[in-house]
Amino acid sequence: MRKSIYIIFLFLAQIEFLGAQESKMVPVQEGNFVPLYGATSKKPVLVKSFFIDVYPVTNNEFLNFVKKHPEFGKSKIKGLFADESYLAYWKNDFGFGNAKPKSPVTNVSWFAAKKYCECQGKRLPTMDEWEYVAMADEKKTDARTKREFNSYILSWYEKSKTYENPIGKTFKNYWGVYDMHGLVWEWTADFNSIFLSGESRKDKSADKNLFCGASSVNATDLMNYAAFMRYAFRGSLKAQYSTRNLGFRCASTTKL
């Protein structure tokens, strides 16, 4: 009897440990970079130090969230906060069917992703924070000038069903973050700000022309084409949208 209880205890402890590993965060140091929308003006953006999840949020993690907040279940969420594709691949409110527990949760709206992060005491990363982390490869904070790095990203864009893969199988970048490229697209807190805040960025002409074909050609270099595709994808979204290849991860201004 004691042996059975001990085995159960170890099993539960292992599950808790693995869950903690999934939600682990790493620090990202302050720095400047020139994003795609600043390509013509060369104006750098300051990204202050913050923390970001090592991995995207998984099916298992989101299921635990839904159990505590059933109003975000597949059949319960209000149409104002999600379209009809919300958690479409899940079997029901409390089961993700044949999907893998360690695969990234997708078909989640911006509202649901934002609420999830808030319930963890976190937030969604800003677009600049996400892009700042995403430009790093294994050894450099900014690998955008490396042809092989950009080829890797663009080759992933041509693949399908990578969202079925488990987290942590892509490369670990300079900051200790996995899956920025090669698994799923990700929500950011201000995903549509490229349209709404041109004046605040003092780069209105670049913002206005960003999504025309000429803009992608006239960007700083062809290396920015991968980023151009991300900005274009974000620009097509609305907060209620949910698609099979779109997930998220959380960030925090302070260490939790």
Disulfide bonds with the S-S distance in Angstrom:
Cys117-Cys250 2.18
